[in-house]
Structure formats: structure tokens, C-alpha cells
């Protein structure tokens, strides 16, 4: 008896995701590239067949990882890859019919909000988990970095301590922001491939349409206040929380650039230039975050973006 195509795709996607996850254990630069794509097969299955099949793919991958590595490795995979991919896929495929008969899909801004919520939950969980350890999470991070730098880089004790002091304060948020970006990249790559071959269930969300809830600035302000006014672990938590909460505004800033660029004759040059500058130099991302803050307060897209021309949507 032939296996139904959606089941076969879920089985194959789960096996591929497990292999990508196992690539991280090899430790080589080439293998890490595959490890970064661990969620790609899960999103491809989910966005083409539905969230149920994404869950099946995640379960298959977890079973493979239990056999190949350990239950702990599989649990980490579920928390970092399978569960987020399933949730975001389930949300992304929700839709409703508008009064005018058009189909309204789940807004991309709310998908970003959910992704941020997952990252914040992970940060809070880490603080609680290491709460009983010496120095709490900050102390655990310092010990981890000190050991890792000693094994991988070497150098004098003074050099290692200097590197630890420089990286440790924001290391949890750096890890979480990197994870959030990879989730977005994997989801976008999966959707792009599906659209290319005509297997997507929903249209690709436009970056220019990303909007955050009106209250999104409130937790950012609270986190910054905690970072500035707090001491010790609360200040450490506030600083890392602030960085995590700022990432959604990077996407809002990019949405403003897309909305304004789509009215310009050289819109692709503007977009390519913006992304290239951010990827090469890094620091312009801070300007985009500030632009996102301003957009959230002032609504720049409504003032300068205007309605997109029929042949210039981006």
C-alpha cells in the first residue's frame, strides 16, 4: 500500500530536519550551515500540508534524535525547532473571509509578536532554571564562556577574562536574537521554495505590511527601565530583555523602507542597498530599530508610503 503523499513528505521532512540538527554535533563550519537550516524542512512540510503534518515531521525528527543522540538532545530540538515551527505554521495558515469576500490571512506582525513571545519565554525560563546556581544565569553564562573560550581559542587568562566580560552581559539575548532571525529566515526560505513550485497554501506576507500591536512599546520601555534602574540580576535581565524586544522593531523599520521604496522608480536598488549595508556593517540595524520605534508612534507609512502601485508591490 502506497504511503499518502502528505505522510511521506512529513516522514522525509522529519528525517531531513533530524540530519540537519545532527550536523551541529560535527562542529565544522560547513556542518553548521546545515544546522542553521534545521527548521527549513519542518516549515516546508507545514506551510504546504498544514500544521498537523509539521507536528508529525517534528515527532519523526525527535524520534530519530533519540536513537542517534539522546532524549535530552531531542527535547532541546523540540523546544527550539519543532514546537516553534508548528506554532508559527498553525498561526500563519489561519485565515478568514472579509465582508467584501476577500481572504484575510494571519498578519505577519502578529507572527513576529508570537516569535518574540517565545523568545521572551525562553529568556525567563533560563533565568528561572539557573536561579539556584552560583551567580544565577549571569554566573552560568560567564562559566560557560570561560570554559568554551579556553578550549576553542586559548590565550592568557587576562585575555579570556576580558573577552568574557565583554560578551557575557548580553550573551543570552544575542543567542535568542540569532535564533529568532534563523526562524524567520527558515520560514521565508520554505515559503519561497513552495511559491516557486506552486505548493504554498497562503500568499507570501509582504514585509511592508508588518505592524506590531499598539502596546508593543510598553514592554520595551519597562525592560529599559529595569536595565537602567535595576541592579545585579534584575538589571542583567532587563538589558537582555530589551535587546530581544527591540528585534521586532527592526522588522517594522524594514517595513517602512519597503513601503517607501515601492513608490520609487529605483525601489529594488533602495532595498538591496539597505539589506547590504545592514549585513555588511551591522550597526545600521540600530537605525532601522529606531525607525521602527518612530513608525510605531508616528505612522510614517501612512504619511510617506502611500498606496502601492499595482505593479510595484514589495
N, C-alpha and C positions, 0 to 999 in steps of 0.2 A: 504494500500500500504506500502510495506516494505521500510524503510529508507536505502538508499545505504550505504554500509559499511564505505566508507571514511567519509561521512557526520556524521554517527553515532559515528565514532571514534573521529571526531572533536568536536562534541557536548559533548561526555563523557570526552575528554581531557580538554576541556574548563571548564567544571563543576569541574573536579578534581583540576585544577590549581587554580580556584577561592577558593575552600575549603582550599587548602594549603596556599593561601595568607591570608585568614581569620584567619588561625591558629596563625598568628603573633599578632592578637589583643588579644589573650588569655594571652600572657605574661609568660607562663610557659615554663621551659626548654624543656619538651617533645614536646610541640606545636611548638617551634621554629625550631626543627628538620624538621618538615613538611613544615614550612615556607621557609626554605632553599631550598626545592625541588619544589618551585612554578613553575619553568621553565621546570621541567622534563616532564610533560605531553605535553607541547607545543612542545618541541623538539622531543618527541616520535611521535607525530602526523605529524610534518613537515618532519622529516627525513624518515618517512615511506610512507607518502601520498603526500608530496610536500608542498611548501611554501604557496600555496593558502589555504590549509586546516589548516596550522598553523595559518594563519590570521583569519580564521573562528573560530578556537578554542580560540584565543585571544579575539575576539569580544564577544563570548559567555561568557567567563570569566569576561570581563569588564561589561557586562550587569548584570550578577549575583552580582557583587560587587556594582554596582549602587543601586540595590534593597536591598542588605544586609547591605551596609555601606553608601557610598555617592559617588557623582560624582568625588570629589577630590581623594578619595581612588582609584577609577577606573582609573583616569588619571595617578596617580603615578604608578599603576600596568602596564599600557600600556607603560609608559616611561621606567620603569626599567625591565620589563619582556617580555611583548608581542611583542613590536616593535623590541628589540634586537634579540629575538628568531626567529622572522620572517625573519629579515635581514640576520642573520648568516645562517639560514636554506636555504634561497634562494641562497646565495653565495655558500654554501657547496655543493649544488646539481648541480651546473654548471659544465659542462664537455665539452671536445672537442676531436675529433679524431686526433691523431698524424699521421704524414706521414707514420709511419710503421704500422698503423692500430690499435694501442693500444689506450685505452681511458685514457685521462689525466683529472683528477678531479681538482677542485679548490684547490690550495695549502694551506696546514694548516698554513704556515707562514703568508699568506695574511689574513686568518681568524683571526689570532691573531692581525694583524695590524689593521683590521677593529674594533675588540673589543676594542683595545687601543684607536682608534679614537673616539669611542662612549664615553669612559671614560673621555677623554680629553675634549670633547664637554660638558659633564656633569659638569666637574670642571669649565670650562669657564662660563657656564650658571649660576652656583651657585654664582660665583663672580659678574656677572652682576646683578643677581636678588637681591643680598644683598648689592649692591653697594651704595644704598641710606640709608641703615640702619646705626645706630651708630657703628663706627668701622668696617664697611663693613662685609665681610664674617668672618674674624678672630674674630671680636667682637660678631657676632651672634653665632659662634661656642662656644666661651667662656661662653656666657649666657646660651646656651643650655646645655653644660656640667655641669655648676654650678648648674642649676636647677635639672638636672637629677641625679647628684651625691647626692644632698641634699635629694631628695625624696627617692632614692633607697638605698643609703649607709649610709648617715648621717655622723656624725663626727663633729669635730670642724671646725670653719671657716678657720683656718690656714691649716688644713689637706685638705679640699676641694680645697682651692686656690692652694695648692701645686700640687694636682692631676690635676687640670685644666691647670696649667702652663706646666706640663709635657706632657699632652696628646694633648692639643689644637693645637699646631703648625702644626702637621701632621695629625690631625684627618680627614680632608676631603679626603686626599689621602689614609688613612687607610681604610675608608669606601669604596672608589672606588676600591682599590685593592682587598678587600674582595669580593666585588660584581663581579669583573672580574673572580676571582678564582671560585666562585659559578657558574657563567655562563659556564665556561669550565667544571666543574665537572658535572653539569646537562646535558650538551651536550654529554659528554663522557659516562655518565651512560645510557642515552637514546640510543645512538648508540650501546653500549654494549648489552643492552637488545634486541634491534632489530636484531643484528647479531646473538644472541643466538637462536632466534626463526625464523631466516631467512626472516625477513621483512625489512631489510635495503636496501636503494636504492643505496648507494655508499659504497665502501670498507672503512674500518676504516683507517683514516690517521695515518701514523706512526710518532711517536714523533721524531724519528731520522731524519725525512725529514723536520722538521720545519726550515725554513730560512726566515729571515727578509729582506726587501729591503735594498740595499746597503747604502741608505741615512739615515737609522734608527738611526745612532749615532749622526747625526747633531742636531735633536731636543733635545736629551738628553744633549748634550754639551751646547746648548743655554739655556735650563732650569737651568742647574747647574750654568752657568754664571750669570743668573738673580738672583738666590738664593744667590750667594756669593757676587755679586757686588751691588745688589739692596737694598732698604731699605723699611720698612713698608710693605704695601700690595703687592707690586711687588715682594719683597723677599719671602714673605709668599706664593704667587702664584708659584714662581719658585721652592721653596722647595717641595711643594705638587705635582707640575707637574713632577719634577724629579723622585719622587717615583713611580708615575703612569707609566712613560715612561720606568722605569727600569724593570717592570714586564715582558714584552716580552722577555727580555734577560735572565730571569730565565728559560723560556721555551727553549731558544736557548742553555743555559748551560745544561739543561736536555737532549736536543737533542744530544749534544756532548757525554754525558755519555752513552746514548743509542747506539750511533754509535760505540763507542769504545768497549762497553761491548758486543755487538753482535759478536765480533771476539774472545771473551774469552770463555773458557770452562765453567767457573762459572758465566756466564753472569747474570743469574737470582739472584744470591747471591749479585752481584755488584749492580744491580738495586734495589732490595729490601732493601739492606743496605743504599743506597743513599737516597731513599724516607723515610726510617725510621728515619735516622739521621736528615733530614730536618724537618720532622713532630714533632719529639720529642724535638729537641733543637732550631729550628727556625733559629738561626744565620748562619748555613751553607748555607742557601739560598743566603746570600750575596756572598759567594764564587762561587756559581753557576751563579749569575748575572755577576760577574767579568769574569768567564769563558765564558759567553755569549758575553761579550764585546770583549774578546780576539778572540773568534771564528769569530765574525763579521769582525775583522781586519785581522786575520792571516789564517783563514780557516783551523782550526785544524782537522775537519772531513776528509778533503781531504788528509791530511798528515798521520793521525793515524787511521781513521775509516776504510778506505778501502772498497771494495765491500762486501756486506753482503753475507755470505754463504747461499745457497739455503734453508737450513733448520734452519737458525738462525736469521730470520728477527724479529726485535723488534721495 
